Amino acid sequence: VTINFAYRSFTWDSEAKSKAQVICVIIGFSIFKLNKPKYIFENNQKHQVNNINPYLLDGPNVFVTPRTKPIFDVPKIMKGIDLTDNGHYTFTYDEMISFLKKEPQAKSLFRKYYMGRDFINSKPRYILWFKNADLSKIRHMPLVMERIKAVKEFRTNAGGRDTTRYKDEPLRPVFYRYYTDEHQGNALAIPIVSAPRKYIPMGIIDKSAICGGKLFLTEVYDTYLFGILESIIHTGWVNTVCTRLGQGLTYTNTIAYNDFPFPTPTDTQHKKIEETAQAILDARALYPDCSLADLYDELTMPPELRKAHQANDKAVMQAYGFWGKLNTESECVAELMKMYQELTLK
């Protein structure tokens, strides 16, 4: 099958009063090659291209397949914990304060807890966290014991092998792969689901926080890595190879990160990306009361932050050799596809 023309993703418009948000593509194809030019339509523009691949890009016919480890020597990323607690261990701030008024001795058990939306909006919830806790003290906290009992009952009756497997261990999350008290240093947190933005809202998270299953976390924080992932180059890759929730992005470790073709910068380029990445963090710090959602709204993005991102984008594109040669996201991703193909054919 050959793709002869394609309209890349657009929002379907109709005359219905109540419009559902439907994202469409239009693809013209044939079971043999036509002796005619191929065209990609995007943003009301028509581009003649050499080939149209399954990602509707002018690039080689490449299929990006999930892998368990990065193809480059970069820190691994993993999901946060899955509590499977039916909400018995999680609290809003007000709920935690109310709980502590009745059981003040439980204060040491509470930790900040983030899922993706919590992190983007800088509104942590709070969690009862029992790792390394004094069990003799917990047994004298009746309200905490009620919560533990409720979790045990939920896991016993919920069904599902992974849930019932831990019915006799109600103090632990069901999946506890990564963020532990033994972890040293901060991490880079990446929301799994986020609304469409020019840049994916990721950032540093303190080692004391507990992260849920809607966040990915790096093993260690690295400023250079942050610069690469917070660039338009990486956003373009994720836009292309990952699934969508409506128009929003769904980030994956196995494809978005592990398959991503990182550049091979010179020492000077590497240092420059570290500097521009730090400048992004410094620009964010000028607005301490703003969440990532506030900072990355395209209409209200602070000028200092926009300027820092533009400098970082330039530094990253220079490391790839794209600067001054490629003009659109599609062109950049097509080159990444070629790099990916070369890497996986070795």
Solvent accessible surface area in square Angstrom, and as a share of the most:
residue,aa,sasa,rsa
1,V,136,0.78
2,T,22,0.13
3,I,30,0.15
4,N,21,0.11
5,F,80,0.33
6,A,0,0.00
7,Y,81,0.31
8,R,42,0.15
9,S,67,0.43
10,F,68,0.28
11,T,68,0.39
12,W,136,0.48
13,D,108,0.56
14,S,43,0.27
15,E,179,0.80
16,A,54,0.42
17,K,212,0.90
18,S,104,0.67
19,K,118,0.50
20,A,77,0.59
21,Q,121,0.54
22,V,71,0.41
23,I,52,0.26
24,C,28,0.17
25,V,68,0.39
26,I,79,0.40
27,I,74,0.37
28,G,11,0.11
29,F,128,0.53
30,S,18,0.12
31,I,141,0.72
32,F,126,0.52
33,K,173,0.73
34,L,70,0.35
35,N,158,0.81
36,K,146,0.62
37,P,73,0.46
38,K,34,0.15
39,Y,60,0.23
40,I,11,0.05
41,F,45,0.19
42,E,50,0.23
43,N,130,0.67
44,N,166,0.85
45,Q,107,0.48
46,K,118,0.50
47,H,80,0.36
48,Q,123,0.55
49,V,19,0.11
50,N,138,0.71
51,N,41,0.21
52,I,5,0.03
53,N,0,0.00
54,P,59,0.37
55,Y,45,0.17
56,L,15,0.08
57,L,1,0.01
58,D,55,0.28
59,G,7,0.07
60,P,30,0.19
61,N,95,0.49
62,V,9,0.05
63,F,136,0.57
64,V,12,0.07
65,T,72,0.42
66,P,90,0.57
67,R,70,0.26
68,T,124,0.72
69,K,130,0.55
70,P,23,0.14
71,I,47,0.24
72,F,46,0.19
73,D,150,0.78
74,V,28,0.16
75,P,31,0.19
76,K,85,0.36
77,I,8,0.04
78,M,62,0.28
79,K,69,0.29
80,G,1,0.01
81,I,1,0.00
82,D,42,0.22
83,L,16,0.08
84,T,43,0.25
85,D,9,0.05
86,N,93,0.48
87,G,40,0.38
88,H,50,0.22
89,Y,5,0.02
90,T,24,0.14
91,F,5,0.02
92,T,64,0.37
93,Y,122,0.46
94,D,107,0.56
95,E,89,0.40
96,M,18,0.08
97,I,60,0.31
98,S,53,0.34
99,F,15,0.06
100,L,25,0.13
101,K,162,0.68
102,K,146,0.62
103,E,4,0.02
104,P,87,0.55
105,Q,92,0.41
106,A,0,0.00
107,K,147,0.62
108,S,101,0.65
109,L,10,0.05
110,F,23,0.09
111,R,54,0.20
112,K,101,0.43
113,Y,10,0.04
114,Y,28,0.11
115,M,50,0.22
116,G,2,0.02
117,R,193,0.71
118,D,18,0.09
119,F,19,0.08
120,I,10,0.05
121,N,55,0.28
122,S,64,0.42
123,K,145,0.61
124,P,33,0.21
125,R,79,0.29
126,Y,30,0.12
127,I,1,0.00
128,L,2,0.01
129,W,16,0.05
130,F,12,0.05
131,K,66,0.28
132,N,114,0.59
133,A,26,0.20
134,D,69,0.36
135,L,102,0.51
136,S,69,0.44
137,K,127,0.54
138,I,5,0.02
139,R,169,0.62
140,H,133,0.59
141,M,8,0.03
142,P,82,0.52
143,L,46,0.23
144,V,0,0.00
145,M,72,0.32
146,E,106,0.48
147,R,67,0.24
148,I,17,0.09
149,K,130,0.55
150,A,26,0.20
151,V,0,0.00
152,K,82,0.35
153,E,86,0.39
154,F,59,0.25
155,R,0,0.00
156,T,62,0.36
157,N,122,0.63
158,A,49,0.38
159,G,41,0.39
160,G,53,0.51
161,R,201,0.73
162,D,57,0.30
163,T,21,0.12
164,T,40,0.23
165,R,159,0.58
166,Y,22,0.08
167,K,72,0.31
168,D,100,0.52
169,E,81,0.36
170,P,18,0.11
171,L,61,0.30
172,R,71,0.26
173,P,7,0.04
174,V,2,0.01
175,F,54,0.23
176,Y,52,0.20
177,R,139,0.51
178,Y,22,0.08
179,Y,1,0.00
180,T,31,0.18
181,D,50,0.26
182,E,104,0.47
183,H,29,0.13
184,Q,130,0.58
185,G,36,0.34
186,N,61,0.31
187,A,0,0.00
188,L,0,0.00
189,A,0,0.00
190,I,0,0.00
191,P,1,0.01
192,I,17,0.09
193,V,51,0.29
194,S,7,0.05
195,A,53,0.41
196,P,84,0.53
197,R,55,0.20
198,K,99,0.42
199,Y,4,0.02
200,I,4,0.02
201,P,0,0.00
202,M,0,0.00
203,G,2,0.02
204,I,68,0.34
205,I,7,0.03
206,D,76,0.39
207,K,89,0.38
208,S,60,0.39
209,A,4,0.03
210,I,1,0.00
211,C,0,0.00
212,G,0,0.00
213,G,6,0.06
214,K,95,0.40
215,L,0,0.00
216,F,8,0.03
217,L,1,0.00
218,T,0,0.00
219,E,60,0.27
220,V,77,0.44
221,Y,55,0.21
222,D,52,0.27
223,T,33,0.19
224,Y,24,0.09
225,L,3,0.01
226,F,0,0.00
227,G,0,0.00
228,I,0,0.00
229,L,0,0.00
230,E,0,0.00
231,S,0,0.00
232,I,52,0.26
233,I,4,0.02
234,H,0,0.00
235,T,3,0.02
236,G,0,0.00
237,W,0,0.00
238,V,0,0.00
239,N,37,0.19
240,T,19,0.11
241,V,16,0.09
242,C,14,0.08
243,T,95,0.55
244,R,95,0.35
245,L,124,0.62
246,G,39,0.38
247,Q,53,0.24
248,G,7,0.07
249,L,7,0.04
250,T,31,0.18
251,Y,4,0.02
252,T,38,0.22
253,N,37,0.19
254,T,43,0.25
255,I,31,0.16
256,A,0,0.00
257,Y,1,0.00
258,N,6,0.03
259,D,0,0.00
260,F,1,0.00
261,P,0,0.00
262,F,6,0.03
263,P,8,0.05
264,T,112,0.65
265,P,34,0.22
266,T,81,0.47
267,D,129,0.67
268,T,107,0.62
269,Q,52,0.23
270,H,67,0.30
271,K,124,0.53
272,K,95,0.40
273,I,0,0.00
274,E,63,0.28
275,E,90,0.40
276,T,7,0.04
277,A,0,0.00
278,Q,79,0.35
279,A,41,0.32
280,I,0,0.00
281,L,29,0.14
282,D,76,0.39
283,A,7,0.05
284,R,26,0.09
285,A,72,0.56
286,L,110,0.55
287,Y,67,0.25
288,P,114,0.72
289,D,142,0.74
290,C,51,0.30
291,S,10,0.07
292,L,17,0.09
293,A,25,0.19
294,D,71,0.37
295,L,6,0.03
296,Y,8,0.03
297,D,63,0.33
298,E,93,0.42
299,L,167,0.83
300,T,92,0.53
301,M,13,0.06
302,P,12,0.07
303,P,100,0.63
304,E,73,0.33
305,L,0,0.00
306,R,70,0.25
307,K,149,0.63
308,A,11,0.08
309,H,0,0.00
310,Q,96,0.43
311,A,45,0.35
312,N,0,0.00
313,D,11,0.06
314,K,83,0.35
315,A,3,0.03
316,V,0,0.00
317,M,16,0.07
318,Q,70,0.31
319,A,12,0.09
320,Y,26,0.10
321,G,35,0.34
322,F,13,0.05
323,W,124,0.44
324,G,74,0.71
325,K,152,0.64
326,L,34,0.17
327,N,134,0.69
328,T,68,0.39
329,E,83,0.37
330,S,25,0.16
331,E,70,0.32
332,C,7,0.04
333,V,1,0.01
334,A,7,0.06
335,E,52,0.23
336,L,0,0.00
337,M,0,0.00
338,K,86,0.36
339,M,51,0.23
340,Y,6,0.02
341,Q,58,0.26
342,E,112,0.50
343,L,48,0.24
344,T,54,0.31
345,L,137,0.68
346,K,192,0.81
